Amino acid sequence: MARGKYLLAIARLPYRVSEKRCFRTALFLWKDYEFFQRLGEHSSSVKFSYEEVGVFEPCYCTSGKSYVACCGRLHAGSSANTAEELMRSRYTAFCRGDVAYLLRSWAVESRPVSFSLDPKQEWTGLQIEHHEATGPDTAIVRFTATWRKGIRKGQLVETSRFRREGEGWVYIDGA
Protein backbone atom coordinates (compact mmCIF):
# COMPACT_ATOMS: atom_id res chain seq x y z
CA MET A 1 0.00 0.00 0.00
CA ALA A 2 1.30 3.47 -0.83
CA ARG A 3 2.55 5.70 1.96
CA GLY A 4 -0.12 8.09 3.21
CA LYS A 5 -2.92 5.83 2.00
CA TYR A 6 -5.54 4.40 4.32
CA LEU A 7 -8.51 2.14 3.81
CA LEU A 8 -11.96 3.63 4.07
CA ALA A 9 -13.97 0.82 5.62
CA ILE A 10 -17.72 0.83 5.78
CA ALA A 11 -19.21 -1.59 8.27
CA ARG A 12 -22.85 -2.46 8.86
CA LEU A 13 -22.96 -3.29 12.55
CA PRO A 14 -25.99 -5.26 13.83
CA TYR A 15 -27.83 -4.26 17.01
CA ARG A 16 -31.29 -4.87 18.45
CA VAL A 17 -34.07 -2.41 19.21
CA SER A 18 -36.73 -4.42 21.07
CA GLU A 19 -37.37 -7.39 18.73
CA LYS A 20 -36.20 -5.66 15.55
CA ARG A 21 -32.71 -6.23 14.16
CA CYS A 22 -31.19 -3.00 12.89
CA PHE A 23 -27.87 -1.91 11.48
CA ARG A 24 -25.64 1.04 12.16
CA THR A 25 -23.15 2.10 9.55
CA ALA A 26 -19.70 2.85 10.87
CA LEU A 27 -16.76 4.40 9.12
CA PHE A 28 -13.25 3.22 9.90
CA LEU A 29 -9.86 4.22 8.60
CA TRP A 30 -7.23 1.50 8.67
CA LYS A 31 -3.59 1.76 7.72
CA ASP A 32 -2.94 -1.99 7.94
CA TYR A 33 -4.66 -3.73 5.01
CA GLU A 34 -3.89 -7.26 6.24
CA PHE A 35 -5.38 -6.55 9.69
CA PHE A 36 -8.49 -5.16 8.04
CA GLN A 37 -8.90 -8.28 5.85
CA ARG A 38 -8.51 -10.62 8.86
CA LEU A 39 -11.08 -8.62 10.81
CA GLY A 40 -13.62 -8.97 7.99
CA GLU A 41 -12.96 -12.70 7.52
CA HIS A 42 -13.49 -13.57 11.18
CA SER A 43 -16.78 -11.79 11.67
CA SER A 44 -19.97 -13.17 10.17
CA SER A 45 -22.21 -10.46 11.67
CA VAL A 46 -20.21 -7.47 10.43
CA LYS A 47 -20.26 -6.78 6.70
CA PHE A 48 -17.41 -4.70 5.32
CA SER A 49 -16.75 -2.92 2.08
CA TYR A 50 -13.64 -0.87 1.55
CA GLU A 51 -11.54 1.13 -0.84
CA GLU A 52 -8.16 2.75 -0.64
CA VAL A 53 -8.30 6.50 -0.17
CA GLY A 54 -5.75 9.16 0.64
CA VAL A 55 -6.34 10.68 4.06
CA PHE A 56 -5.72 14.13 2.63
CA GLU A 57 -7.31 13.48 -0.78
CA PRO A 58 -9.31 16.67 -1.45
CA CYS A 59 -13.04 16.28 -1.83
CA TYR A 60 -14.39 16.70 -5.35
CA CYS A 61 -17.13 19.04 -4.11
CA THR A 62 -14.61 21.91 -3.70
CA SER A 63 -15.40 22.39 0.00
CA GLY A 64 -11.69 22.53 0.84
CA LYS A 65 -12.01 19.52 3.17
CA SER A 66 -10.62 16.03 2.60
CA TYR A 67 -12.93 13.45 1.01
CA VAL A 68 -12.95 11.36 4.19
CA ALA A 69 -13.99 14.34 6.36
CA CYS A 70 -16.49 15.69 3.83
CA CYS A 71 -18.55 13.64 1.37
CA GLY A 72 -16.94 10.32 2.31
CA ARG A 73 -18.88 10.21 5.57
CA LEU A 74 -22.16 10.68 3.68
CA HIS A 75 -21.22 8.02 1.14
CA ALA A 76 -20.51 5.75 4.12
CA GLY A 77 -24.05 6.18 5.46
CA SER A 78 -24.23 9.35 7.55
CA SER A 79 -27.12 11.73 6.88
CA ALA A 80 -26.68 15.14 5.26
CA ASN A 81 -27.38 18.05 7.61
CA THR A 82 -28.39 20.45 4.83
CA ALA A 83 -29.62 20.28 1.25
CA GLU A 84 -26.38 21.92 0.10
CA GLU A 85 -24.36 19.22 1.84
CA LEU A 86 -26.41 16.56 0.04
CA MET A 87 -25.95 18.39 -3.28
CA ARG A 88 -22.17 18.44 -2.80
CA SER A 89 -22.12 14.74 -1.88
CA ARG A 90 -24.17 13.85 -4.96
CA TYR A 91 -21.74 15.79 -7.18
CA THR A 92 -18.87 13.87 -5.58
CA ALA A 93 -20.74 10.61 -6.21
CA PHE A 94 -20.99 11.55 -9.90
CA CYS A 95 -17.22 12.20 -9.92
CA ARG A 96 -16.47 8.87 -8.23
CA GLY A 97 -19.03 6.86 -10.20
CA ASP A 98 -21.01 5.92 -7.07
CA VAL A 99 -24.38 5.04 -8.65
CA ALA A 100 -25.58 3.25 -5.49
CA TYR A 101 -25.24 6.45 -3.42
CA LEU A 102 -26.97 8.53 -6.10
CA LEU A 103 -29.95 6.16 -6.03
CA ARG A 104 -30.01 6.00 -2.19
CA SER A 105 -30.08 9.80 -1.93
CA TRP A 106 -32.88 10.18 -4.50
CA ALA A 107 -36.53 10.57 -3.34
CA VAL A 108 -38.49 7.38 -3.97
CA GLU A 109 -41.21 9.06 -6.04
CA SER A 110 -38.76 10.51 -8.57
CA ARG A 111 -35.97 7.88 -8.46
CA PRO A 112 -35.39 6.13 -11.79
CA VAL A 113 -35.70 2.35 -11.93
CA SER A 114 -32.20 2.08 -13.37
CA PHE A 115 -29.43 4.59 -13.71
CA SER A 116 -25.96 4.56 -15.24
CA LEU A 117 -23.12 7.02 -15.71
CA ASP A 118 -21.01 7.64 -18.79
CA PRO A 119 -17.49 6.50 -17.81
CA LYS A 120 -16.01 8.80 -20.48
CA GLN A 121 -17.53 11.92 -18.90
CA GLU A 122 -15.33 13.59 -16.28
CA TRP A 123 -16.81 16.13 -13.88
CA THR A 124 -14.33 18.98 -13.48
CA GLY A 125 -15.85 21.59 -11.16
CA LEU A 126 -18.74 22.58 -8.94
CA GLN A 127 -19.95 26.04 -7.99
CA ILE A 128 -22.89 26.46 -5.62
CA GLU A 129 -24.62 29.68 -6.64
CA HIS A 130 -27.62 29.76 -4.31
CA HIS A 131 -29.00 27.74 -1.40
CA GLU A 132 -32.40 28.57 0.07
CA ALA A 133 -34.80 26.94 2.51
CA THR A 134 -38.23 27.08 0.85
CA GLY A 135 -40.06 25.61 3.83
CA PRO A 136 -39.33 23.86 7.13
CA ASP A 137 -38.45 20.60 5.33
CA THR A 138 -37.74 21.72 1.76
CA ALA A 139 -34.92 23.58 0.04
CA ILE A 140 -33.47 24.45 -3.35
CA VAL A 141 -29.84 24.58 -4.44
CA ARG A 142 -28.76 26.29 -7.67
CA PHE A 143 -25.38 25.14 -8.97
CA THR A 144 -23.15 24.93 -12.02
CA ALA A 145 -21.19 21.72 -12.64
CA THR A 146 -18.59 21.60 -15.40
CA TRP A 147 -17.59 18.48 -17.32
CA ARG A 148 -15.27 17.19 -20.00
CA LYS A 149 -15.78 14.28 -22.39
CA GLY A 150 -12.79 13.81 -24.66
CA ILE A 151 -12.20 17.20 -26.27
CA ARG A 152 -15.75 18.41 -25.58
CA LYS A 153 -16.42 20.59 -22.53
CA GLY A 154 -19.69 21.75 -21.08
CA GLN A 155 -21.60 22.75 -18.02
CA LEU A 156 -24.79 21.76 -16.28
CA VAL A 157 -26.71 24.61 -14.65
CA GLU A 158 -29.51 23.32 -12.44
CA THR A 159 -31.82 24.34 -9.64
CA SER A 160 -32.37 21.19 -7.59
CA ARG A 161 -35.19 20.57 -5.13
CA PHE A 162 -34.60 18.71 -1.87
CA ARG A 163 -36.77 17.44 0.99
CA ARG A 164 -35.90 16.47 4.54
CA GLU A 165 -36.67 12.83 5.30
CA GLY A 166 -35.98 11.57 8.79
CA GLU A 167 -32.56 12.76 9.90
CA GLY A 168 -31.30 13.72 6.43
CA TRP A 169 -32.22 15.10 3.04
CA VAL A 170 -33.14 13.56 -0.34
CA TYR A 171 -32.90 14.88 -3.88
CA ILE A 172 -36.31 15.30 -5.56
CA ASP A 173 -35.56 16.70 -9.00
CA GLY A 174 -33.85 19.47 -10.91
CA ALA A 175 -34.68 21.99 -13.61
C-alpha positions in Angstrom: 0.0 0.0 0.0 1.3 3.5 -0.8 2.6 5.7 2.0 -0.1 8.1 3.2 -2.9 5.8 2.0 -5.5 4.4 4.3 -8.5 2.1 3.8 -12.0 3.6 4.1 -14.0 0.8 5.6 -17.7 0.8 5.8 -19.2 -1.6 8.3 -22.8 -2.5 8.9 -23.0 -3.3 12.6 -26.0 -5.3 13.8 -27.8 -4.3 17.0 -31.3 -4.9 18.4 -34.1 -2.4 19.2 -36.7 -4.4 21.1 -37.4 -7.4 18.7 -36.2 -5.7 15.6 -32.7 -6.2 14.2 -31.2 -3.0 12.9 -27.9 -1.9 11.5 -25.6 1.0 12.2 -23.2 2.1 9.5 -19.7 2.8 10.9 -16.8 4.4 9.1 -13.3 3.2 9.9 -9.9 4.2 8.6 -7.2 1.5 8.7 -3.6 1.8 7.7 -2.9 -2.0 7.9 -4.7 -3.7 5.0 -3.9 -7.3 6.2 -5.4 -6.5 9.7 -8.5 -5.2 8.0 -8.9 -8.3 5.9 -8.5 -10.6 8.9 -11.1 -8.6 10.8 -13.6 -9.0 8.0 -13.0 -12.7 7.5 -13.5 -13.6 11.2 -16.8 -11.8 11.7 -20.0 -13.2 10.2 -22.2 -10.5 11.7 -20.2 -7.5 10.4 -20.3 -6.8 6.7 -17.4 -4.7 5.3 -16.8 -2.9 2.1 -13.6 -0.9 1.6 -11.5 1.1 -0.8 -8.2 2.7 -0.6 -8.3 6.5 -0.2 -5.7 9.2 0.6 -6.3 10.7 4.1 -5.7 14.1 2.6 -7.3 13.5 -0.8 -9.3 16.7 -1.4 -13.0 16.3 -1.8 -14.4 16.7 -5.3 -17.1 19.0 -4.1 -14.6 21.9 -3.7 -15.4 22.4 0.0 -11.7 22.5 0.8 -12.0 19.5 3.2 -10.6 16.0 2.6 -12.9 13.4 1.0 -13.0 11.4 4.2 -14.0 14.3 6.4 -16.5 15.7 3.8 -18.5 13.6 1.4 -16.9 10.3 2.3 -18.9 10.2 5.6 -22.2 10.7 3.7 -21.2 8.0 1.1 -20.5 5.8 4.1 -24.1 6.2 5.5 -24.2 9.3 7.5 -27.1 11.7 6.9 -26.7 15.1 5.3 -27.4 18.0 7.6 -28.4 20.5 4.8 -29.6 20.3 1.2 -26.4 21.9 0.1 -24.4 19.2 1.8 -26.4 16.6 0.0 -25.9 18.4 -3.3 -22.2 18.4 -2.8 -22.1 14.7 -1.9 -24.2 13.8 -5.0 -21.7 15.8 -7.2 -18.9 13.9 -5.6 -20.7 10.6 -6.2 -21.0 11.6 -9.9 -17.2 12.2 -9.9 -16.5 8.9 -8.2 -19.0 6.9 -10.2 -21.0 5.9 -7.1 -24.4 5.0 -8.6 -25.6 3.3 -5.5 -25.2 6.4 -3.4 -27.0 8.5 -6.1 -30.0 6.2 -6.0 -30.0 6.0 -2.2 -30.1 9.8 -1.9 -32.9 10.2 -4.5 -36.5 10.6 -3.3 -38.5 7.4 -4.0 -41.2 9.1 -6.0 -38.8 10.5 -8.6 -36.0 7.9 -8.5 -35.4 6.1 -11.8 -35.7 2.4 -11.9 -32.2 2.1 -13.4 -29.4 4.6 -13.7 -26.0 4.6 -15.2 -23.1 7.0 -15.7 -21.0 7.6 -18.8 -17.5 6.5 -17.8 -16.0 8.8 -20.5 -17.5 11.9 -18.9 -15.3 13.6 -16.3 -16.8 16.1 -13.9 -14.3 19.0 -13.5 -15.8 21.6 -11.2 -18.7 22.6 -8.9 -19.9 26.0 -8.0 -22.9 26.5 -5.6 -24.6 29.7 -6.6 -27.6 29.8 -4.3 -29.0 27.7 -1.4 -32.4 28.6 0.1 -34.8 26.9 2.5 -38.2 27.1 0.9 -40.1 25.6 3.8 -39.3 23.9 7.1 -38.5 20.6 5.3 -37.7 21.7 1.8 -34.9 23.6 0.0 -33.5 24.5 -3.3 -29.8 24.6 -4.4 -28.8 26.3 -7.7 -25.4 25.1 -9.0 -23.1 24.9 -12.0 -21.2 21.7 -12.6 -18.6 21.6 -15.4 -17.6 18.5 -17.3 -15.3 17.2 -20.0 -15.8 14.3 -22.4 -12.8 13.8 -24.7 -12.2 17.2 -26.3 -15.7 18.4 -25.6 -16.4 20.6 -22.5 -19.7 21.8 -21.1 -21.6 22.7 -18.0 -24.8 21.8 -16.3 -26.7 24.6 -14.6 -29.5 23.3 -12.4 -31.8 24.3 -9.6 -32.4 21.2 -7.6 -35.2 20.6 -5.1 -34.6 18.7 -1.9 -36.8 17.4 1.0 -35.9 16.5 4.5 -36.7 12.8 5.3 -36.0 11.6 8.8 -32.6 12.8 9.9 -31.3 13.7 6.4 -32.2 15.1 3.0 -33.1 13.6 -0.3 -32.9 14.9 -3.9 -36.3 15.3 -5.6 -35.6 16.7 -9.0 -33.9 19.5 -10.9 -34.7 22.0 -13.6 
